[in-house]
Structure formats: structure tokens, C-alpha cells
Amino acid sequence: MRWIGIGVTAAAAATMLLADMALAGPTSISRVGATGTRDQFVLRFDLLSPGGFSCAADAPGSQVRSGRDLLGRPMIRVFGDARAAVITCTDAEGARWQATANRTAPYTPAEPTYGTVVYRPGQPAMMTIVELGDQTEYQHKTFVRVD
């Protein structure tokens, strides 16, 4: 009976280790931006955001990963100098939007900063909820329409 418990514990530990390796961010060398910063910024959208958004980021000297979350909404991750990144999105009708919360958000090398766009139809500028650990900031007019 004891061997079964040891086997289950070892299997669980191996599974956790493999998951950590598979889901980990980039190596610490590539996380350093051009200015030597190790910031991480993740831009995502709230549940009420319409489908059809696509986003891209231009971040000189940093690593950018773009993709979608489980609900199909765009998600941008910037590793390195997140303040210098220019994040632009295009909605289903072709209108362009720019996120600016990454420029004023608080950062720490220990954990990522999350920015959640609170999308409201018909508005030229939206709010972004910025979260870093236990801190939450409500940054108004940080997701703005540019055309």
C-alpha cells in the first residue's frame, strides 16, 4: 500500500514538472529588454468584448508573444521593456485601437503585470484594469481608437 502512495506522489511530481517546463515563459536571457529591464505585460480583454479583435505589438529589444485565450479573445505578452511597446488592435469592422496602459503600469521582475481592457461599444476610449499581485489600478482612457 505504501508503494502505491509513493508511485502516485512521484507521478504527480513528474506531471507538475513537465507542466512547468511546457508552460514556462522564455528563458531569463531573452526576458531582458534593450534597456536591461525584465518586465512582463499581458494585455487581455474582458468577457463582454466582441469577437473579431486581432492585436499585435511592436516592442524593440523585447520578446512579444501573441495568441488567444480559451474564449478566443486576443492576448499579447511582452517580455522585456514593456513600457516601450506599441500595442495596436483591429476590431471586426477594421477600426484601429491602441493600448497605452503598458506605459504607465507598475512593474516588478518577480511577476507579470496584467492589463484587462474593459470594452464598451460606441466609446472612443476604454478603461484598462491593471493588476500586479494584490495591487489593482483602474486606468481610464488607456485603450483608444486611433482612426
ABEGO torsion letter per residue (X at the ends): XAAAAAAAAAAAAAAAAAAAAAABBBBAAAABBAAGBABBBBBBBBAABBBGBBBBBBBBGBBBBBBBBAAGBBBBBBBEBAAABBBBBBBAAGBBBBBAAAAABBBBAABBBBBBBBBBBGBABBBBBBBBEABBBBBBGABBBAX
